[in-house]
Amino acid sequence: MLKPHPIPFMGVAEAAADLGIARAVILPFGYEGGISYGKGTANAPQAVLEASRHLELYDEMLDAEPFQIGIFTLANPKVAGAPEEMVTQLQAMLRELLDQDKFVVVVGGDHSITNGYLRALNDRYAHFGVIQLDAHADLRDTYDGSPLSHACTMARALEQTQHCLQIGIRSMSAEEAGRVKKQKLALFTMQDWRKGRLDLTTALDQLPDKVFLTLDVDVFDWSVIASTGTPEPGGCYWDEAMDLLAAIFAAKQIIGIDVVELSHNPQDHNSAFAVAKLIYKMIGWRFFQTL
């Protein structure tokens, strides 16, 4: 049975947070077994839920209150410790929700959890693409002996679909760079984005209509989100990200989202708040541009 979280996202009224009527579902999934540097992702979903209660329900960009579509928040599951068991667990949870036609936002947790979401989508859709917003290419076949490390997420994604678009990258190995060139992958660095070498319209046109969005918060500049397990300087700013995401949601049917790699820091309230607002914005774009 899917139980509600005691702290619902946005602190929405009970009627709007009922699973039977909700169109969107928040699934907190605090796994951090795939990390390689800083810890804290296990506690990030709880921090995001608590921060979300301090957001305004009204979105000035949409001139709407997105919570009115109904947002149900699942209770924290007891996450399996072994990587493959974790992936199977998340896949099963998502399959149940997708079968109910719910739009699910998974709040991680480290980036390795994306494997579970992609498997669930592959169970449901014959054809879909993936957009990754991230500082890291995540194209290693294995890392620290594991093919399910957070550093391997997009390598695994390419096994589910060949239609992938990577944006904001500013850290990769020589081997990953070689793979990008050899396979002519659609990877755009932060410099590509800022220097105008990313033709977003053309890049989006190369993807199927149905797209999964995986957003690693380290794509952002530290002034926006400071607490993340694998920080990189030179990330995007809030308004840059809003313009990019608005264009993505306008052009594509987003079939799912995960937001990963926030590292909870009790002294940093700003990062969790920014992630909560980001999630609310994306839920708004998903529904209020398609009503």
N, C-alpha and C positions, 0 to 999 in steps of 0.2 A: 504493500500500500504506500502511495506517495503522500508523505506527511508534510504539513506546512511548517515553515521556519518560524520560531517565536519572534524573530525580528524581520518582518516582511520588507522587501525592497521598497524604498520611498516611504515606509510607514503607512502604506495605503489602507483605506478603509476595508473592513472585512469583506464587504460585498464585491469590491473590485479585485480582491485577492483570492477569490474562490477558483479552484482549479477547473471546475465545470464550465465557468463562463470566461475564464482568462484566455486571452489569445497569445500572451507571452509568458514564458516561464524562466525564472532565474534559478540556475542549478549551481550552488556553491560546491566546488570540488577542490579541496585544499591539498592536493598531492604535491610533494616535493622530492620524490625519489629519483627524479631524472636530472637534478641540478648538478652543476659542476663548480659553483663559486659561492656566492652569498646565499644564506638561508632566509626564511621568513615567509615563503610563499604559502605554507600550510595555513597560516593565520590570516592571509590576505582576504579571503572571501568574507570572513566575519567583519573585518575592518571596513570593507566596502559597504556591507549592509548597514552597519552602524552609521557610517558617514552619509549614506543615502537619505537618512531620516531628516537631514538638515538642508536638503535641496528644496527649491521651489517646485511645485507641481506644474506651474505654467512655464512653457518654453517660448521664449520671445522670438526665436527664429521661425517657429512653426505657427505661432499665434494659436496654440492649442495646449491642452493638458494630456500628454500621452498616456498617463496612468489610466485614463478612462477606458482604454481598450481591455483592461484587466491584466494585471501582472501578478502571477502566483510565484511565491518563493518556496522552494523545496527546503526541507530540513537538511542539515549537514549529514551526508552519508558517512558511514565508517569506511574510509577509503582503504582498499587493499594495498599492501606494502610492496608486493612484487610487481614489476612493470607490466608483464603480460596479463596478470590477474587484474591490475588496475584498468588496463585498456579494455578488457572484456567486461568489467563491471560498468564502466562508463558507457560502453557501446550498448549494453542491455538497457540501462536507464534511459538513454536517449532514444532507443528504438521504441520503447513504450510511449514516450512523449510525442515523438514524431508520428506514431500511429494515431495519435489523438489530434493531429494537425496543429500542434503547438509550435510556436516560434521560440526556440530555446537559446538563451544566452548562458553559456557555461563560464563561471568566474573561477579562474585558477588561483593558485596551483601553477606548477611550472609548465613549460611549453610541450612537454611530452604527452600531456593529456589530450592534445589535438588528435592523436592517433585514434583514440576512442570515438571521437566525434566523426572523423572521416570514415571509419568503418561503418558507423551507423548510417551515415548518408549514402554510402555505397550499397547498403542493404536496401535503401529506399529509392534511389535515383539511378537511372542508367547512365546519365550524362550530367556532369556538373563541373564547375571550375573552383579554383581556390585563389583568393587574394590574401597575401601575407604582408602586413605592415610590421616592420621589425628592424632592429639595428644589425642583426646577424643573419647570414644566409641560411644557416641550419641545414646544409646540404651534405654533411658528413654521412657516410654510410654507417659507421659505428663511431662511438666516442666513449672513452673509458671502458671499452669492452662491451658496450651495449648498443644495439640498433634502435633502442627506444629512449635514448638520451634526448634531452631538449635540444641538443646540437644536431639531431638527425631528423627533426620534424618534417622538413620539406623534402628530404630524401624519401621519407615514407609517403608523403603526400603525392609525390610523382609516381608512386606505385599504384595509387588509387585513381589518379587522373593526370593526363599530360597537359591539362589546361591550367597552368599556374602563373600568377603574376606576383612578383616580389618587389616591394617598394620601401625605400628608406634605408637600405642596407649600407652599412659603413664599417663592417668587420667580417672578414672571411679568410680562410686559409688559401694557400696557393693551389691546393688540390680542388677546393671548391671553385675558385676562380677559373681553373682549367675546365672544370665540368660545365660551368656556365657558357664558356666559349665553345666547347666541343658540341654541346647539345643545343646551343643557341637558345638558352633559357631566357625568359622574359624577366630579367632582373635589372632593377634600376636603383642605383645608389642614391644616397641623400644628395650628393653633388649633381647627379643626373637630374633629380627633381628640381633643385634650386637653380641650376644653370639652363633650365628649359629643354633638356634633352629627353624628358618624359612627355610623349604625346599621349595623354591619358585617354582621349577619345579613341585613338587607334588601338591602344593597348587593351582597353575594355572591349572593343569590337572583336578582338581575337578570342575572347572567352565565351563560353556558353551563356545563355540567359540566366540560368540558375548558378549562383555562386555562394560559396562558404567563405566567410571572412574570419581570419585568425589575426588577432591584434596583440602583439607583444608590446607591453607598455614601455620597453626600452627604446622604442622608435622615437619617443618624445625627448626633447631637451630636458636637462635636469631642472630647469626653472619651472617646468610643468609637472613632471613626475620624477622625483629624486630617488625614491626607494624602489630599487629593482635589483635582482640578484646578479645581473651581468651588465653593469652600466657602460655606456659608451658616450663620449662627448659629441656634440654637434647634431643633436636630434632636431625633430621638427617642433615648431611652436603650436600653441593651441589653435590659433586662427588658420594656420596652414593646414592642420589636420581637419578642422571643420570643413574647409573648402573641399579638400580631397574626399572626405567621407560623404559629404552631401552629393558630390558628383557621382560617386560609386553607387550610392543608394538610388539616385535618380535614373541611372543607366541600367542597373541589374536587379534581378530578383534575388535578394539575399535570403538564403534558406537556413542560415544558422550563423552564430557568432560564438567565438570564445575570446576572452580577454585574460591574458596570462602574464606571469612573471612579475606581478607586483609583490614586493617584499615588505611585509608589515613591519613598521617601525613605530613604536608607541610615541616617539617624540616628533613624528612627522604626520600630522593630520592632513596636510595639503594633498599628498599623493593619493590617499584613499578617497578623498573627496573628489579629486579630479577624475579618478576612474569611475566613481559612481555617476558623476555628471556625464561622462563619456558614454556610459552604458544607456543612460536615460535618453540622451540625444539620439543614439543609434536606434533604440526602440521607436522613438518618435518618427525618425526618417523612414523606418521600415513600414510603418502603418499609415502615416499621414501623407505620404507621397503616393500611396497606392489605393486609398479609399475611393 
